């Protein structure tokens, strides 16, 4: 009877651990998210870079590049972008690593920055 209870408890723990693991993003996928922190400033968060070369780029909708940065030999990175000098409009902020690119839309309007949701 005691062995049965131990086995049942172990099974319950295994089930809980598996469900928690299923809700956690895989650690080998690049994490990319931006957040508006002030009137015209955006914080860029990158994680799970695996020390691979990574490029961050801010581009206008007509292809003009306003910001470009290369990150090397880091697992994570955080940058504060000051968008004060940019005119109102839509921009694409992207992070590229190997064959993987993640992007977010940034809209500057009436002195404010609006950022699309993080998709990771």
C-alpha positions in Angstrom: 0.0 0.0 0.0 2.8 2.4 0.9 4.6 1.6 -2.4 1.3 2.4 -4.3 1.0 5.8 -2.6 4.7 6.6 -3.4 4.2 5.7 -7.0 1.0 7.8 -7.2 2.7 10.8 -5.6 5.6 10.4 -8.1 3.2 10.3 -11.0 1.4 13.4 -9.8 4.7 15.3 -9.5 5.7 14.2 -13.0 2.4 15.3 -14.4 2.7 18.8 -12.8 6.4 19.1 -13.9 5.4 18.2 -17.5 2.6 20.8 -17.6 4.9 23.5 -16.2 7.5 22.6 -18.8 5.0 22.8 -21.6 4.2 26.4 -20.7 7.8 27.5 -20.8 9.3 28.8 -24.0 12.1 26.7 -25.4 15.5 28.0 -24.3 17.1 27.6 -27.7 14.7 30.2 -29.3 15.8 33.8 -29.5 13.7 36.0 -27.2 13.0 39.5 -28.6 10.7 42.0 -27.0 10.4 45.8 -26.9 8.7 48.1 -24.5 8.0 51.8 -24.6 9.5 53.3 -21.5 9.2 57.1 -22.0 7.6 59.5 -24.5 9.9 58.6 -27.4 12.2 55.9 -25.9 12.0 52.1 -26.4 13.8 49.4 -24.4 14.9 46.4 -26.5 15.3 43.0 -24.7 17.1 40.1 -26.3 17.8 36.7 -24.6 18.8 33.2 -25.6 21.3 34.5 -28.1 23.6 31.5 -27.5 26.6 33.8 -28.1 25.7 33.9 -31.8 26.1 37.1 -33.9 22.8 39.0 -33.8 21.7 42.1 -35.5 19.2 44.7 -34.3 17.8 47.1 -37.0 15.2 49.9 -37.0 13.9 50.5 -40.5 11.2 52.8 -41.9 8.4 51.5 -44.0 10.2 52.6 -47.2 13.4 50.8 -46.3 15.5 53.6 -44.8 17.6 52.2 -41.9 17.6 54.5 -38.8 19.5 52.2 -36.4 21.7 49.1 -36.7 23.7 47.3 -34.0 25.6 44.0 -34.0 25.8 41.9 -30.9 28.5 39.2 -30.6 29.5 36.7 -27.9 26.6 37.5 -25.6 23.6 35.5 -24.4 21.5 38.5 -23.7 21.4 42.2 -24.6 19.4 45.2 -23.6 19.4 48.6 -25.4 17.6 51.9 -24.9 16.7 53.5 -28.2 16.0 57.2 -28.3 13.5 57.9 -31.1 13.2 61.6 -30.4 14.6 62.6 -33.8 12.3 60.3 -35.9 9.2 61.8 -37.6 5.8 60.4 -36.9 5.2 57.1 -38.8 5.6 53.4 -38.7 8.9 51.6 -38.2 10.0 47.9 -38.1 12.4 46.9 -35.3 13.9 43.5 -36.0 16.4 41.2 -34.5 18.1 38.7 -36.8 20.2 35.7 -35.9 21.2 33.0 -38.5 18.0 32.1 -40.3 15.7 33.5 -37.6 14.2 37.0 -37.7 11.8 38.5 -35.2 10.1 41.8 -35.8 7.9 44.3 -34.0 6.0 47.3 -35.4 6.7 50.7 -33.7 4.5 53.6 -34.4 5.4 57.1 -33.4 2.4 59.5 -33.3 1.7 62.7 -31.4 4.9 62.5 -29.4 4.2 59.0 -28.2 5.6 55.6 -29.1 3.3 52.6 -29.5 4.8 49.1 -29.7 3.2 45.9 -31.0 2.9 42.9 -28.7 5.9 40.6 -28.1 5.5 37.5 -30.2 7.9 34.8 -28.9 
